Amino acid sequence: MKIYLLLLILVSNTVYAQKINNLIELKQNSTNELFHHLERAIRTPAFQSEGYWVWGSSVTKGGDGKYHMFVSRFPKTLRFHPGWMVASEIVHAVSDTPQGPYNFSDVALPARGAQYWDGRSTHNPRILKHNHKYYLIYMGSTHPFAEPTYDELTLSSPWCTVARSSKRIGLAIADSPYGPWKRLDEPILKTKANTFYSYLTSNPSPIIQEDGSVMMIFKGRAHTQNGKHSQMALGIAYAPSIEGPYTVLNNDQPIFQIDGQGEAEDPFLWKDKRGYHVIFKDQVGKYTGERGGGVMAYSEDGIHWTVNKDPKSYSLTVEWEDGKVEKQGQLERSFLLFDENGKMTHAFFATMDGPGGFENASNSWNMVIPIK
């Protein structure tokens, strides 16, 4: 009995010591920032589409050895903001190389009618491949009105008011990146009363874990007393499998406190042997000192997060492969591509020209930066 107890104590101490070592390693490695490993950006757009505004993308390598991008676009006959809320579609583009350029292949998730929850707009795609199937997790929205004109569609217009409050997160499934895609008729993550996501859910970034379960960071907004909506905040949801059901693990409060941090959006989540990591847009420059720059944070369990000691993960000021340094009008919707060995190889961003502000751009595209 004494020998058994001694062995039990030794095993317990070893397990505890290993947990401590894992946490120390996670914190030590959290200072190895993405920002310092970005190479010069490739000048040729990874994807652009004539006559369309182009925004966020997600990439996977298919069974055919090609790289498949799923990316948002919406017509330039509408204002950029809020045109994406009412007329976006997710398209599929293909390249022989990860950096592209990607050539248009097909429309993966087109408009399908106002009666569907995602009937008028599909946006912000994340593509996952698991057990020989492809999964698109995305934001969808709808509205009951006729198509607006350029001048009619404003942030205060009925189109925007209804479409924004209708934003939810959904799922589509296919056996091939070329489709056809089966879209679920109900969102996988709806709103919930008296939470920070009672008004909308959006901007999903999921990962499939070793046991097939899913962790997903998302953006939410809450209803407020004046009938409007709160600032943007981030939450974490869990599901035993990719088709759900999804449970939000932090119903009581956002991952990062809005009052202390300000608005946060456009998260990208990944996991490695050290734990969970996320980069997101520093909307007001709280952590990086740069409005719209990127923040990096880490977590051991995916619920409790710590911002990295050196938090900047990307900047709106980009050094191009030709040596020129320019500040982009916007730089959002970060996506990191990993190779088969789990090595981070490329960073993709939605970007636009102009001096800043969605209303001051004449062109938008998806850009790529190799990672050292």
N, C-alpha and C positions, 0 to 999 in steps of 0.2 A: 504493500500500500504506500509506504514512504517513497519507494522508487517511482511508483506511478504518479504520485503528487509532484515529485521533483521534475519528472519529465513534462507533466502538464504545465508547471510554472515556466520551464524553459521554453516550451513551444509558445505559450502565451506571450512571454517576453520577446521572443523572436518575431512573432506576428506584429506586436506593438512597435518594435524597433523598425520593422520593415515599413509600416505605415508612416512613421516619423520620417524615415529616409526618403520615402516617396514624396512626402509633402515638401521636404527640404529641397529635393531635386526639382520639383515642380516650380518652387519659388525661385531657385537659382536659374533655371532655364527660362523663366518668364522674362528675363531681361534681354534675351536674345531676340531683339525686335525685328519684325518683318521689314520695317522702314530701312534698316541698315543693310538689307540683303536685296533690295530692289535694284536691278540693273537699269540701263537706259531704256526708255519706252520706245516701242516700235511705232514709227510714224504712220505706216500704212494701217488704216482701221482694221481691226479684227472683223468687224461687220458694220456695214452701212447699207441703207436702202433708199434709193432715189424716190423723192416725193413723200418720205416718211420721217418722223422723229423716231430715233432708235434709243432704247434705254437698256436696262439691266439684262445680264446674260448668265447662263450656267452651262458648263461643258462636261461631257463624259466621252470616254473612248469606247466605241462600239465593238461588237464582235467581228465587224468587217475590217477592223484595224484603223478605221477613220475616226476623226474627232467630230462629235456632234454637239452643236451649240443650239440652245433654246433661248430665245431673246425676244424682248417686247418691242413692238413698233406700233405707231398710230399715225394717221394722215396729217400732213402739214397744213391741210385745209382748216385745221382747228388749232387753237392756241396750245402750246406745249403743256402749260399748266392752267386748267385741269383736263386737257384733252385725253390724257392717259386714263382718267377715271371713267370715261364714257365710251371710248372707241379703240382701246388697245386690243391687240391680238398677239398671241405667242406663236412665233414662227420658228422653223427648224432650218439650220444652215450647216454645211458640211465642209471639212477641210482635211487634207492629208497630213497636216502638221498641227501641233497644238496652238502655235501662235497665229495660224491662219495665213492669209485672209479666208474667212468662211463664206461660202457661196450659198445663196438662198436655195432651199430645196422644196419646202412646202409650208403651208399654214397648219400648225399642229392643233391649236385651239382657237378657232374663229368664233365670231359672234354666233349665238344660237337661239336668240329670241328673248324678249323681255320677261317672259314667264319663268325663265330659269334664274337661279340666284346669281349665276355668272354669265347671264345671257348677253350682256352688252359690252363687257370688258374682261379680258384676262391679261394678267400683268405679273411682273416680278417672279419669273419661274426659277425653280430649283429642280434639276434633274438628278435622279438617283438610279443606280442599276443594282439589282439584287435578285439572286436565284433566277437568272436568265430573263427577268422582266425589267421593264423601264417604268419609272414612276416620276410623274411631274407634280410637284407641289407648288401652288401658285395662289395669287390673290385674284378673286373674281368680284364682279359687281354688276348691278343692273339698274335700270330706271324705266318708267313707263311712257316716256315722252318720244315725240318724233325727233329725228336727228337735228341737232342744233347747227346754226351757222357759226362762223368765226366770231362775229360780234356778239351773238347771243350767249355764248358759253363763257361765263366768268365764274369766279370763285363764289359769288353770291347768287348765282342763277339757280333755278330749280334743278337743272340737270346735275350740277355739282353737289347741291345739298343732299339730294336723294342718293346719288351714286356713292358719295363719300360714306354716308351712314349705312350703305348696303355692303360695304367691303367685308369679305370673309375669306377664309383660307380653305382651299379645296384640293382635290386629288384626281389625277387622270392616270390610267394604266394602259400599257401596250406591250406587245411581245417584241417589238422592233422600234428603234428610234424613228423610223419612217411612219409609224402608226399602223393601223388606225388606233386612235386613243379612245378609251372608254372613260367618260367623265362621270363622277358620282353626282347624283341629283341633289345631294345635300352637302353642305360644307363639312370638313372634318374638324374645324375649330370655329365654333360660333361665339357670339358674345355672351356675357353673363352679367346679370344685374348686380349692382353694388360692388363692382370690381373696377380695376384700372383699364379693363377691356370691355366695358359695358356698351360702348359706342361702336367700335369696329375692331376687327383683327386683320392683320396685314403683314407683308414683308417676311414670309416664313424662311427659316434656314434650318433644315432638318439634317440629322445624321442617322444612319442605321448602325446599331451597335452589334457587337459580336454575337449576341443571343437573338438578334433579329428585332429587338425593341428599338424604339425611336425616341430620340431627344430632339426637340425643336424650339429654337428661339424665335420669337415673333414680336411684332410691334402691336401695341394696343393704344386705344384712347378711351376715355370715360365720358359719360354724360355729366354735365355740370348743372348747377341750379338755374343758371340763366338760359338754359335750353341749348347751349352750345356744347363744345367738347373740350376736353382737357388737352394738355401737352402730350407729345408722343412719349411712350414708355416701353420698356422691353420686358417680356415674360418668358418663361420656360415651360414647355408642355412635354408630357411623356405618353407614349402608347406602347402596348405590348407587341404590336406589329404595325406595319406602315399604314394599314387600312383602319387602324384605330381599335377601340375608342381612345381619344386624346383627353388627358387630364392635365389641367394647369397646376403646376406644383407651387406656385407662389401667388395664390389668389389674393392674399392680404395686401401685398405691396409689390411694386415693380422690382426687378433685379437691381437696378440702379435708381436711387431716389431722385425724383424729378426736382424736388426743392433744392437739393444739394448739387445735383449734376446738371440740371437743365435737360432739354429734350435730347433723346437718343433714338437713332433709327438705323435702317440698313445694316442689320447684323449679319455676319457670316460666322457660323459655328463649325468647329472641327474638334476631333479627339485624337490623342496619341497616348503612348504609354505613360506620360506624365500627368494626364488629366484632360480637362476640357479647356478650349481656348475660344475666344471670340474677338473679332474686330468689328467696330461699329462707327458710325458717323458722329463726330463730336459737334453737334448742331450749333452750340453757342461757344465752343472753344474753352470749355471748363477745364479739361485735362491737358490739352495740347497747346493751348494758347492760339490755335488757328481755327476759326469758324469753318466748319465743314471738313476739317482734317479727320484722320482716322485714329481711333483709340484701340488699344489692345488690353484684354483682361483675361484672367485665368480662374479656374475653379477645380476643386477636387471632386465635387459631387454633381456639378452642373446647376446647382441651386444657389449656393453662396459664392459670390464672385469678388475678386480683388483686382483692382486696376494695376497694371504692371508698373514697376518702379520707373521705367522709361517708357511712357505710354504711347508715344506716337507710332502709328503703323503705316500711315501714308500721308501725303500732302497734296494740296491742289497745285502746287508748284512742281512741274514735271520737267525732268531733263530728258530730251529726246535723243535718239541714236545719232542724229546729225550734230549733236553738241549744243543745240539751242535749249535755253531754259525758259519756260513759259508757264504762266499761271492760267489754269483752265477756268472757264466760267463756272462749271460745276464738276464734281468728281464724286460719284456715288455708286451704290449697288456693288460693292466689292465681292469678288468671287475668286477663290484660290483653287487652282488645279493641282492635284497630286498624281504622281506616277504609280505604277503597280507596287512599288516598294514603300509607298507612303511618303515619298519625298515631295515637298512643295516645289513646283516648277514654274508656274506662271500665275500672275495676278491679272484679273480682268476687271475693268471699271466701265460704267456708263459715264460719258463725258459730253461736254458741249463747249462751243466757242463763246466769244463775247466777254464782256467785262465782269460778268457775274449776274446772277438772277435769271430765273427761267424766262422772263419776258425779254431778255436782252440778247438772246442767241439766234443765230441764223441756221445752225447746223448741229446735229448731235450724232454720236456714233459710239460703238463699243471699242475700247482700246485695250491693249495687252502690254504687260511689262514682265519680261523674264525675271526669274528669281535665282540668285547665285546659289 
